[in-house]
Amino acid sequence: MKIADVMTPDLDTVNPSDTLTTAARLMADVDSGALPVGEDNRLVGTITGRDIAMQVAAEGLDPGKTTVGQAMSADVLYCFESESVEEVSEKMRGWWVRRLPVVSRDKRLIGIVSLGDLTPLKGTPRTKRSLRKAPGRSAPGGRAARRAVAAA
């Protein structure tokens, strides 16, 4: 199976000329700690919440004036749409990343793949031990359900 078969084609990106405030708001809206940076539909970098924190808190820069291009990492990891699910899974494991932008051979940004996209393909757990809940994760439905309960 190719990664193009399981990736998410609709992805949110920021432009290098966008401000860090814009990037942070989009990260909050889509509940993601990282966004691909695209220019002319090509992948040019990645911006993370940590990148923003380092520029704003550690460097004392104004997030409304500092651009994504100033804070992003241009050394971006990615995979090709034609790679197999197994190849991409190995890359993600080796690079310790939870998501990867998916590009065409000419580096046009076409989607994103996350561990969540790959997990259902791994089959069912082999032991009951792997079914244990993580501490503090007792509310059914995950984070969104916990937020809804807290807001009520």
C-alpha positions, 0 to 999 in steps of 0.5 A: 500500500502506498502512503498516498492511500492513507495520507490526509490530503487536506492540510493546513499550511502557513507561508514564510511571510505569515507572522508567528501569531498567525501560525500559533492561531492556526496550530491552536485551531487545528490542534497541532504542534507543527505545521508545514510551511509552503510557498508556491505550493512547494514545501519549504520548511516546518514551524513548530510550537517550540520554534515559536516559543524560542523566538518569542520567549527566549529571543524576546521578539514580537510574534505579531511582527516576526515571520514564520520564515525567520523561525521555521526550520528549512531542514524539513523531513518529508516523504514521497507519495509513492513510498510504501506505508512500511517505508514511511513507518520506518522513517517516522520511527527512525526520525522520532516524528509523529507526522510527515508532510507528503510531497510529489517528486517535484516537492509539491506539497500534497498531504500529510501522514500521521501516526494516527493514519498508520496505526490502524494498519498495524492490526490488533494488539497482541496482549492485554497489557497494551490495552491499558489506559494512560494515567489521567486519560480516563474520560472517553473520547479523548481531549475534545471530550474532556474539553467539552466536559470542562467547558460545561 
